[in-house]
Amino acid sequence: MTLPHDLWRQIARGTPDADTLRLLRTARAGRNLLLLRAVHHASRAAPGRAGRDSGTATALLAAVRRRAPAVFDTLVMDPAAGIVLAEAVRNGHGDPVAVLAAVAGHRAGLPFRLEVPVRHGTVELPGLGRAGLDPGASTARLERGPHGPTTVTAPGTPGAVLIPDPPAERAPGWEPVPRVRLTAPRPDAAPVIRLDSHDSLDLGVPRALGPQELARWRDRLGAAWEVLAVRHPERADAVRATVRAVVPLDPRRPRGTRGAWLSASFSDAFGLVALAPLDDPAELAAALVHETQHSLLYALQDLTRLLHARPGARGPAPWSDRPRPPSALLQGAVAFLVTAAFWRREAALGDRAAAAPYERWRRTAHLACDELERGGWLTEHGHRLLDALRDVLADWAAMPARGG
């Protein structure tokens, strides 16, 4: 396909304009729609109740698309939708899609009745909240009449859990997903980010944030957003247009060990960022920039192939003690370059402590680019992206960090 000629430079610099951001969001929406279609076709071929239940869920999603297209579009672009749909395709069943359909039906105000899985005594409704049920329950019924309300019932659970409308309100048995509205110079530019979790990510995330920890996360994200909005406005635009959900990583999880992250993102979940509780606003802002870049690159790969590496290919990664696949090397080159760019800008604005992380991540990106070139894994478009990354590094070499 024909891509904008300036796309590669925009991605390399981590400052895509509004048209490019729209293109990347559309690409991810298209991917999720293809996954939904695959689930629908699989459900039609499934025998017995499994096929009927999945068919009911996809029929409800089709009704939402016809009658409340804005609700449907928002759902398809939600990072939780990407996780659930990919899980359904990989596992060969459509049970998780019923949860998405219930969320869509509730938001659209359409009547429905669906059976959904229960995990550890909880029904998770992505983007809405969680209903607490009997720990022994394996399935629950979500039901909504023509005029509401939406209820959750399960064997062993007395009565029904009522999902409020709007769902952000608390109710007996109902824990809403908390949201953080960040401040910005313009009210229309203030993003709303939900503090989310998803069992499929297996991150060791607490089931729910207590009031004190929730307040601390509001303060952390607010301070990090102020750094971006005031000192890095172009990067703030990319974060605002991309990030929909933040998953707080468990503060009790040990750092400095394999598997312990300061931040993470996931190929299926465009716009979801997992963050450790970093209390330095600049460090948290840098993590948001870094993970946003991962999401943008995942969406770019929905549009075009950047790699043609053989299965099992590996190369040394400057940030890891073990060889990584070419896809990880490409992600690292792109994301660590914008991390370096963030700290470069901080150094230009007078933060003397920024020089060390700038040099560290600049060198990391440079080494990853070298390894990608040596590996011979890049397609034509992959080479265009690598050339754009090299151009940024060359610009920096010609102008020291203190020069801005």
N, C-alpha and C positions, 0 to 999 in steps of 0.2 A: 504494500500500500504506500501511497505518497504521504510523507510526513512533513510538517513545517520545517523549512530549511534551518530555522534558528533553534529547533527543538534541542539539539545536542548541546549547544552552548548553554541554554537555559537549565537543562538538567545538570550539567557539570557544575554550574555555579550555584545550583540550589535555589534559584530565584525565578521559577516559572511564572509567566504572566497569566492573566485571567483566562485567556483562550487556551493555553496549554493545560492549565489546571482543569478546565472544563473537559478537554479532550481526554485526559487521564481518568477523570471520574467516570466519563461515559464508557471508556474502555472497561473499567472494572464492573460497571453496571451490566454491560454486555456479557462479561464472563459469568456473572452470577445468574443472569437470565438463562444462559446456556446450561448451567448446572441445574437450574430449576426445571428446564425442559427435560434433561436427562432423568431427573427424579420422577417426573410425570410419566415418561415413557416406561420407566422401570415399574412404576406402580400399576400401570395398566396390564403389565405382563405378570404381576405377582398373583399367586393363588390365594383364595380365601379372604380372611378378614384383613390380613396385612395389606392386600391390594385395595380393598374397599376403604380402609382407614386413610391410606395415603392418597387415594383418589379424592376423598372428601376434603382433605387438606388442600390439595392443589386446586380443587374446584372453588374453595373459599378464596384462595389467593387470586384466582381468575376473576371472581366477582368483585373483589376489592379493586383490582386493576381497572375494571369497567366503571365502577361507581365512585371510587375515591382514588383517582390516579396519583394524586400527590402523596397519599399515604403509601401506596404501593411503591412509588419511586423512592421515597425515603427509606422504606424497608429494604429494597434491593441494594441500596448503597450502604446500608448499615454494616459495620464490620462483623457483627454477630451473624448476619445472613450469610456472609462468605464462609464463616466457620461451619455453620449448620449445614449449608448446602454441600460443601465439599465433603463433610463427614458422611452425609447421606449417600453421596455418590460412591465414596470409597468403601463404605460398609454394605452397599447394595440394598439398603432399605430406606423407606421414607419416613420412619417414625419421627425423627427430629424436625421434619418440615412441618408437622402438625403444630409444634410450638411457635414457629414463625407465623403460620396461618392464624393462630389464636391471637398473637400480637396484632396482626394486621386487622383481623375482624374486630377486635376491641377498639382499636384506634379509629376504624371507619364506622363504628356503630352498627355493624351488620349482625344479624342473628346467626348463630352457629352452635354446633355441638361436636366436640372433638375429644378423643382419648389421647392423652399425652403421657410420656414416661415420667416416673418419679425417681429421683436419685437422692439417696440418703435423707429421705423424708421431705424433700423439697422439689417443687416445680419451679424451674427457672424460666422466666419469660424475658428474653433479651431486650434490653432497653427499657423495660417496665419495672421489673422487680422479681421477688420470689415469694411463693406461698408456702408456708410451713404446714406439713401434713403428718400423718402417722408414720413413724419410721419404718414400719413394716409394709407400707404401701408400695406397689410396683407401678401402678398406673393411676391416673386421675382423670376426671371428666371436667373439661372446661365448657361452660355453656353460657350463652347470652340470648335473651329474648329480643323481640323486635324493638323494644324500648329500654333494653338493659335490665338489670345490671349484669356484669360478667361475674360468674361464680366458679369456684374450684371445689370439687368434692372428691373424696377418696374413701375406700373402705377403712374402717377403724378411726376415721377422723370425725368427731362429732360436729354436726352442722356443716356449713359451707363457709369457705373463705371468700369474702367479697373483695373484688378488685375495684378500688375507688375510681371515679372518673372526675377529675384527672387522676391518673395512677400515682402521682407524686405524693399524694396524701397517705398517711399511715392508717391502718385499720387492723383489727384483731387478726393475727395470722398473716398479715401482709406487710412485707418490708420493701419499700420502693427503692429503686436505684437512685442514689443521690446525684445531684447535678451541681456543677459549679459555674456560675456566670461570672466571667472575668471582666474587668474594667478595661476601657480603651478610651483614647482621646475622642473618638466618635462613638456614640451609643450603638449605631448600626454595625460597628466593627467589633463589638464585644462578643467573643465566642462563648458558647455554652458547651461544657465538656462534662460528660457523665463519668462517675467513678464506678467502674464496671468490674465484672468478673465473668469467667466462663469456664466451666468444669473441663471442657475439652482441651484447654491450654495446659492443664496440669502444672500450674505455676506455684502451688502451695499458697494460694491466695486465701486470706481470712474469709470466712463465710460472710461476714458483714463488718463494716467499720463502726467502731464505737464513736460516741459523740465527740470525744476529745481528739481521736485520731482523724476523724472527718474534718474537724476544725483545722487541724494542722495541715491536712492536705489542701484545704481551701487556701490557707495562707501561703503554702509552698507554691501552688500553681499560680496564685495571684502575683506573687513576687517574681516568679520566672516569666510570666506573661508581661509584666511591666518592663523587664529587661529587654524582651523581644520588641514590644511595641515602641519603646522609646529609642533603643539603641540599634535595633536591627529590623526596621519596618518591613523591608522586602521579605525577610525570612518569616516575620510574623504573618504576612499575608499567606505564605505557603502553609504554615502550621494551622492557621485559622480555617483555610479551605480544605484541609485534609483530616486533621485529628478530630474524631468524634467521641472517643472513649479512652480513658486512662485506667489501666489495671494497676492498682497499688500492690507492689510486691511485698511479701511478708517481711517486716523489719527484723524478725527473729532469724531469718535465713542467713547463714554465715556467708561473709564475703571473702573474696580471695581464693575460693575453692572452685573446682570444675563444676559447672552447672549453676553457679550463683551469678546473677546478672545485676548490673546497675540499670540497664534498660534493655528492652527487646521489642521486636515487632515480628509479624507473622505473615507469610505469603498469602494466606487465605483471608486475612482480616485487614483490608485496606482501611486505614484511619484509626486503628487501635494501637496504643502504645502502652507497654508495661514499664513501670518506673519504680526504682527503689526510692525510699524516702530521703532524697537528697535535700539538705537544708540550705545549701549554698544556691541562691537564685540563679547565678550565672551557670553553674554546673547543671542545674535542672533545665535551664533554657537550652543549653548545648545538647542535652539528651533529647529534648523535644525536636530540635532541628535535625539531629542525627536520625532519629526513628522516622520522622516525616519523610526524609529522603529515601529510606528503605521502602516506605509505602509507595512513593512516586515511582521508584524503579520497578517495583512489582507490577504496577499498573502499566508502565511502559512496555513491559514484557508481555502484557496481554495484547498489545498492538503489533509487536514485531519480535522476531527471534534475534537475540543478541549473541547466542552461543551455539556452537555445534560440537560440543565436546563428546568424546566417547564415554560410555558408562564406566564408572569407576575412576575416571581421571581425577588427579589430585595435584596440588602444588603447595609449596610452603607459604604460609600466611604470616605476615609480620606481627599480627596481634594474637597468635595462637601458638601453642607448643606442639601442634599436630597438623599435618597437611590437610588442606581444605579443598572441596570441589571448586571448579571454575565459577559456578554460580555464586558461591560464598565470596570468592576473591573479587568478583565484579561488584557485588553488593558492598564489600568492604572498601574498595577503591572509591566508589561513588559517595558512600556515607561518611567515610573518614575525611574525605576532601572537604565536604561542607562543614564538618566539625572543625577542621583546621581553619576554614574561612571564618567561622564564628569567632574563634579565639584570635584570629588575625585582626578582625574588626575591633575586638575588645582591647587588644594591644594598641591599636591606632587611637582609641579613645582614652588611653592613659592608664589602663590596667596593667601594671608591671608584671603581675603574676601570670598574665595571659601568654607571655612569650614561650614558656616551657610547654604548655599543652599545644600551642600552635605548632611548634617545631616537631613535637612528637607525632602529631596526627598528620602533618604535612609529609613527614618522612614515611609514615605508615602507608599513606595513599600512594606516594611515589613508588615504593617497593611493590605494592600490589599491582600497580600499572605495569611495572617491569615484568612481573611474573605472568600477567595476562598476555603480554606481547610475546614472551618466550614460549608460552604454552601452545600457541597456534589454535586457540579455541574460538576466536571471535568471528562472527559473521561480518558481512559488509557493514551493517548498521552497528554492530558491536565495535568495529574499528572506528566508525565515526564518533561514537561516544568516547572511546579511548583517546582519540585525537583531541576532543574537546577537553577532556581531563588534563591532557598534557599541555594544552594551551593555557589553562589556568595556572598550572605549576610553573610554566615558563614566564607568565606575567608576574608571578610572585618573585621569581628569581631576579627579574629586572627591577623590582621595586621592593625594598625591604619592608618588613611588617610595620615598622614604625612610621612608614610613609602613608599608611592607610590602605 
